[in-house]
Amino acid sequence: MKGCDEDMNETPRANRLHIAVFGRRNAGKSSIINAITGQEVALVSEHPGTTTDPVYKAMELLPLGPVVFIDTAGLDDVGDLGKLRVKKTLGVMDKTDLALMVFSPENSDFALEKEWSKELQARKIPIIGVVNKIDIKDIDIKEIAKDFDFPFIKVSAKEGTNIGKLKEMISQNAPTNFELTALIGDILKPKSLVVLVAPQDIQAPKNRLILPQVQTIRDLLDHNCMALVAKDTELEDLLNSLNKQPDLVITDSQIFNRVSQMIPEEVPLTSFSIIMSRYKGELSTFIKGANAIDKLKPGDRVLIAEACTHHPLENDIGRQKLPALLEAKAGGKLEIDIKAGADFPEDLTPYKLILHCGACMLNRKQMLSRIIRAEQQNVPITNYGMAFAHAAGILKRATCMFEQGEGGLSSGGRHDKS
């Protein structure tokens, strides 16, 4: 299982543009993905309902770059099992950046396509209408397009007709803001010196760094910054060896308390988890959610959500450290639910607080969908790093540098403490 230790030679799935293909059973969704990718990625059959669970295929699609195609079950799937498949297809929308809605000229009733298009448009997801199987039956595309407010193209996945033009349409209609341009480099000036504190405890993967640490180092290099990495046990020695203060220190959230005492107050300090919360979600919402920790009372119900599934080890952050922190703040026992992977509840109203991981294994669209769901149900949501910073009394310090915008940290590490 790759999980958070996904191969560093590849662009992680969460950082790729997610293109989902929707349509009725046997409309040719899988065939279209195979035609676009030039590979037998998706199982193709003449029997309706061949695709059950969503199928993901990561690839390079020029000129877009890294993308993930998602093949989904038919919108018209039937029976109890079919309803479960349709529910999973609906869940795919939460992580979709661009949708291909596949139509078959063999069908004349598009009420279902209209219904699902509205679901996509409500999420502000751009859509391309793809009329497939024109090798079997051609159709005047205007007859279908008149009832839909998005561009259309006719193709034959079987014969490859117009597949090149479909790729062009994907490039033209793909959102440009599906992901932020930088993790941290956008607020730093070139040549900035950044110290990264990466404790290698029992929870750290053997022989490699965790994904957020690797991505942060790469982002700093891409922005012509200088990165120094040390464990917390060597941090003081590293700082003493420098002839100037670092412009920024980034630490593992779990040791915020210890590191904040070692770093001069005038040096900006944040964590990998907080960086990810900005990159994947909405920083101001998470800050507000962190302050809701103070309102917890014994017996309140809290949701701890993790983006990846992993085997919990001793002193696990989500199952032991954070529950202990929250219960200490609440002054008593809390009802804590742990949800991992795609298992994120539809009904959040029973919870007084949602505590989310850094979401390095989710794309930004998926994380924003979870935030929107929480806001719609009036449930505060924050993330691990915010919670640790709040508990250490340094939430303002750990987030204020992001309020200053691009190039907000000046040389020498000075920052506005107001």
C-alpha positions in Angstrom: 0.0 0.0 0.0 1.5 3.4 -1.0 -0.7 5.6 1.2 1.2 8.6 2.4 4.4 7.0 1.2 3.4 7.2 -2.5 6.3 6.8 -5.0 8.2 10.1 -5.0 9.2 9.6 -8.6 5.6 10.2 -9.7 3.3 13.2 -9.3 1.0 12.1 -6.4 -2.6 11.4 -7.4 -3.9 14.2 -5.1 -1.9 16.8 -7.1 -3.3 15.8 -10.5 -6.2 17.3 -12.3 -9.1 14.9 -11.8 -11.2 14.2 -14.9 -14.3 12.1 -14.2 -16.4 10.4 -16.9 -20.2 10.1 -16.2 -23.0 8.6 -18.2 -25.5 5.8 -18.5 -24.5 2.1 -18.5 -23.1 1.0 -21.9 -22.8 4.6 -23.2 -19.1 3.9 -23.8 -17.5 5.7 -20.8 -14.7 3.1 -20.4 -14.1 3.0 -24.1 -13.6 6.8 -24.2 -11.0 6.7 -21.4 -9.2 3.9 -23.2 -9.3 5.9 -26.5 -7.9 9.1 -24.8 -5.2 7.3 -22.8 -4.3 4.9 -25.7 -4.3 2.1 -23.2 -6.7 -0.6 -22.1 -7.2 1.1 -18.7 -10.9 0.4 -18.2 -12.8 -2.9 -18.7 -15.0 -2.7 -21.8 -18.0 -5.0 -22.3 -21.2 -5.0 -24.3 -23.0 -5.9 -21.1 -24.4 -2.9 -19.1 -23.0 -2.4 -15.6 -19.5 -3.7 -16.2 -17.9 -0.8 -14.3 -18.8 -1.1 -10.6 -16.5 0.8 -8.3 -14.9 4.0 -9.7 -11.6 3.2 -11.5 -8.7 5.6 -11.4 -5.9 6.0 -14.0 -3.1 8.5 -13.5 -1.3 9.6 -16.7 0.3 12.6 -18.5 -2.1 14.4 -20.8 -0.3 17.1 -22.8 -0.4 20.0 -22.6 -2.2 19.7 -19.3 0.4 17.6 -17.6 -0.4 15.1 -14.8 -4.1 14.1 -14.7 -6.3 11.3 -13.2 -9.2 9.9 -15.2 -12.0 8.4 -13.2 -14.3 5.8 -14.8 -17.7 5.6 -13.0 -20.6 3.2 -12.8 -23.7 4.0 -14.9 -26.0 6.7 -13.7 -28.9 4.4 -14.5 -27.7 1.4 -12.5 -30.5 -0.6 -10.9 -31.2 -2.7 -7.9 -29.8 -2.5 -4.4 -26.3 -3.0 -5.5 -26.8 -0.5 -8.4 -28.0 2.2 -5.9 -24.7 1.7 -3.9 -22.8 2.1 -7.2 -24.6 5.3 -8.1 -23.9 6.6 -4.6 -20.2 6.0 -5.1 -20.4 7.8 -8.5 -22.1 10.8 -6.7 -19.2 10.8 -4.3 -16.7 11.1 -7.1 -18.1 14.5 -7.9 -16.6 15.8 -4.7 -13.1 15.2 -6.1 -13.8 16.1 -9.8 -12.2 19.1 -11.4 -13.6 18.5 -14.9 -16.5 16.2 -16.0 -17.1 14.4 -19.3 -20.8 13.7 -19.6 -21.2 10.8 -22.1 -24.3 10.6 -24.3 -25.3 7.7 -26.6 -27.3 8.5 -29.8 -29.1 5.3 -29.2 -30.9 7.0 -26.3 -33.5 9.8 -26.8 -34.5 10.6 -23.2 -31.8 12.7 -21.5 -33.7 13.5 -18.2 -31.1 11.6 -16.2 -28.2 13.4 -17.8 -30.0 16.7 -17.1 -30.4 15.7 -13.4 -26.7 14.8 -13.0 -25.5 17.8 -14.9 -27.3 20.0 -12.4 -25.5 18.2 -9.6 -22.2 18.9 -11.3 -23.0 22.5 -12.0 -24.1 23.1 -8.4 -20.5 22.1 -7.5 -19.2 24.6 -10.2 -17.6 21.7 -12.1 -17.0 22.4 -15.8 -18.6 19.9 -18.1 -18.0 18.7 -21.6 -20.8 16.8 -23.4 -19.4 13.8 -25.4 -21.8 12.1 -27.8 -20.2 8.7 -28.4 -20.9 5.8 -30.9 -21.4 8.0 -34.0 -20.0 5.0 -35.9 -23.2 3.2 -35.0 -25.6 6.1 -35.4 -24.9 9.7 -36.2 -27.0 12.5 -34.8 -27.4 16.2 -35.1 -25.5 17.4 -32.0 -27.6 20.5 -31.8 -30.6 18.4 -30.9 -28.9 17.3 -27.7 -26.9 20.4 -26.9 -30.0 22.7 -27.0 -31.0 21.5 -23.6 -27.6 21.8 -21.9 -25.4 24.7 -21.0 -22.0 23.3 -21.8 -19.9 22.5 -25.0 -20.4 19.3 -26.9 -18.4 17.1 -29.2 -19.2 13.9 -31.3 -16.8 11.0 -31.1 -16.4 7.4 -31.9 -14.3 5.8 -29.2 -14.2 2.5 -31.2 -12.8 4.1 -34.3 -10.9 7.0 -32.7 -13.0 9.6 -34.4 -12.5 13.1 -32.9 -10.6 11.8 -29.9 -7.8 14.3 -30.7 -10.4 17.1 -30.7 -11.8 15.9 -27.4 -8.3 16.1 -25.9 -8.1 19.7 -27.1 -11.5 20.5 -25.5 -10.3 19.0 -22.2 -7.3 21.3 -22.3 -9.4 24.3 -23.2 -12.1 23.7 -20.5 -9.9 22.4 -17.7 -9.9 24.8 -14.7 -6.7 26.6 -14.1 -7.2 27.0 -10.4 -7.8 23.4 -9.3 -4.7 23.6 -7.3 -2.7 26.4 -5.7 0.6 27.2 -7.5 2.8 26.8 -4.4 2.9 25.2 -1.0 5.0 27.9 0.7 7.4 29.4 -1.9 4.9 32.1 -2.9 5.3 34.0 0.4 9.1 33.7 0.4 11.7 35.7 -1.4 14.4 34.0 -3.5 17.4 32.9 -1.4 15.3 32.7 1.7 16.7 30.3 4.3 14.1 27.8 5.6 14.7 25.3 8.4 12.6 22.1 8.3 12.2 20.1 11.5 11.4 16.5 10.8 11.4 14.2 13.8 12.0 10.5 12.8 10.0 8.7 15.4 8.2 5.4 15.3 5.4 6.9 13.0 7.9 8.1 10.4 8.2 5.8 7.3 11.4 3.8 7.2 14.2 5.1 4.9 12.2 8.1 3.6 10.4 11.3 4.5 6.6 11.7 4.5 4.9 13.2 1.5 4.3 16.8 2.9 8.0 17.1 3.9 9.2 16.0 0.4 6.7 18.3 -1.4 7.7 21.2 0.8 11.4 20.7 0.0 10.7 20.5 -3.7 8.5 23.7 -3.5 11.3 25.6 -1.8 13.8 24.5 -4.4 11.4 25.5 -7.2 11.2 29.0 -5.7 15.0 29.3 -5.4 15.0 29.1 -1.6 17.5 27.2 0.6 16.3 24.3 2.8 18.0 22.9 5.9 16.6 19.7 7.4 17.1 18.5 10.9 15.5 16.4 13.6 14.2 18.2 16.7 17.1 16.7 18.7 19.6 18.5 16.4 17.6 21.7 15.9 19.5 23.8 18.5 22.8 22.7 17.1 21.7 23.7 13.6 20.5 27.1 14.7 23.7 27.8 16.6 25.7 27.0 13.5 24.0 29.7 11.4 25.4 33.2 11.0 21.9 34.6 10.7 18.4 33.8 11.7 16.3 31.6 9.3 13.6 33.4 7.4 11.1 30.6 8.3 11.0 27.4 10.4 8.6 24.6 9.4 8.1 21.8 11.9 6.0 18.7 12.5 2.9 19.9 14.3 3.2 17.4 17.1 6.3 19.2 18.5 5.0 22.7 18.1 5.4 23.3 21.8 9.0 22.3 22.0 10.1 23.9 18.8 8.4 27.2 19.5 10.4 27.5 22.7 13.6 27.0 20.8 12.9 29.5 18.0 13.2 33.3 18.7 9.8 35.0 18.7 10.7 37.2 15.7 11.4 34.1 13.5 8.2 33.0 11.6 7.2 29.5 12.6 4.6 27.1 11.0 4.1 23.4 10.4 3.8 21.0 7.5 0.1 20.4 8.4 -0.7 24.0 8.3 1.0 24.5 5.0 -1.1 21.6 3.6 -4.3 23.1 5.1 -3.7 26.3 3.1 -2.7 24.4 -0.1 -5.6 21.9 0.0 -8.3 23.9 1.8 -9.3 27.2 3.3 -7.0 28.6 5.9 -9.4 31.1 7.5 -12.0 28.4 8.0 -9.5 26.1 9.7 -8.4 29.0 12.0 -12.0 29.6 13.0 -12.5 25.9 13.6 -9.4 25.7 15.8 -10.8 28.3 18.1 -14.0 26.1 18.5 -11.8 23.7 20.5 -12.3 25.9 23.5 -16.0 25.4 23.4 -15.9 21.6 23.7 -17.5 20.0 26.7 -17.4 16.5 28.2 -19.7 14.2 26.2 -19.5 16.2 22.9 -19.1 14.2 19.8 -16.0 14.9 17.6 -15.1 13.6 14.2 -11.4 12.9 13.4 -11.0 12.4 9.6 -7.9 11.1 7.9 -7.4 11.2 4.1 -5.4 7.9 4.0 -5.8 4.5 5.6 -2.8 3.4 7.5 -2.0 0.9 10.2 -2.1 2.9 13.5 1.1 2.6 15.6 1.7 3.2 19.2 0.9 6.8 20.2 -0.9 7.4 16.9 -1.6 11.1 16.3 -5.3 10.7 15.3 -6.3 8.0 17.7 -4.3 8.9 20.8 -2.5 12.2 20.8 -5.3 14.4 19.5 -8.1 12.8 21.5 -6.0 13.3 24.6 -5.4 16.9 23.7 -9.1 17.6 23.0 -10.3 15.9 26.2 -7.8 17.9 28.2 -9.2 21.1 26.7 -12.8 19.9 27.3 -12.1 18.8 30.8 -13.5 15.3 30.3 -14.3 12.4 28.0 -15.5 13.1 24.4 -17.3 10.8 22.0 -14.7 10.5 19.2 -15.4 8.9 15.8 -12.4 8.1 13.5 -13.1 8.0 9.8 -10.4 7.2 7.2 -10.0 7.4 3.4 -13.2 8.2 1.5 -15.3 7.4 4.6 -16.5 11.0 5.3 -20.1 11.2 6.7 -22.9 12.9 4.8 -24.6 14.0 8.0 -22.2 16.0 10.1 -24.7 17.6 12.4 -24.0 15.2 15.4 -20.5 16.7 15.7 -19.4 19.7 17.6 -16.0 19.7 15.8 -14.3 18.1 12.8 -10.6 17.6 13.1 -9.0 16.7 9.7 -5.5 15.6 8.8 -3.3 17.6 6.4 -5.1 16.0 3.4 -2.0 15.3 1.4 -3.8 12.3 -0.2 -6.8 14.3 -1.2 -7.0 16.8 -4.1 -8.0 20.3 -3.3 -11.5 19.9 -4.8 -12.2 17.0 -2.5 -11.0 18.8 0.6 -13.0 21.9 -0.3 -16.1 19.7 -0.8 -15.7 18.5 2.8 -15.2 22.0 4.1 -18.3 23.2 2.2 -20.3 20.3 3.6 -19.2 21.2 7.2 -20.0 24.9 6.7 -23.5 24.1 5.2 -24.2 22.0 8.4 -22.7 24.7 10.7 -20.0 22.3 12.1 -16.6 23.8 12.8 -13.7 22.2 11.0 -10.0 22.5 11.5 -6.9 20.4 10.9 -4.3 18.6 13.0 -1.6 21.4 12.7 -4.1 24.1 13.7 -5.2 22.1 16.8 -1.6 21.6 18.0 -0.8 25.3 17.4 -3.9 26.3 19.2 -3.1 24.1 22.2 0.4 25.5 22.3 -1.0 29.1 22.2 0.8 30.0 19.0 -2.0 29.7 16.4 -1.6 33.4 15.4 2.2 33.0 15.1 1.8 29.9 13.0 -0.5 31.4 10.5 0.1 35.2 10.3 2.8 34.9 7.6 0.1 33.7 5.2 -1.9 36.9 5.7 0.9 39.0 4.2 0.7 37.5 0.7 3.4 36.8 -1.9 6.9 37.8 -0.7 5.4 38.5 2.7 8.4 37.3 4.7 11.4 39.6 4.5 15.0 38.7 4.7 16.2 38.1 8.2 13.0 36.4 9.4 11.1 39.5 10.7 7.4 39.3 10.7 4.5 41.3 11.9 3.5 40.1 15.4 0.4 42.3 15.7 
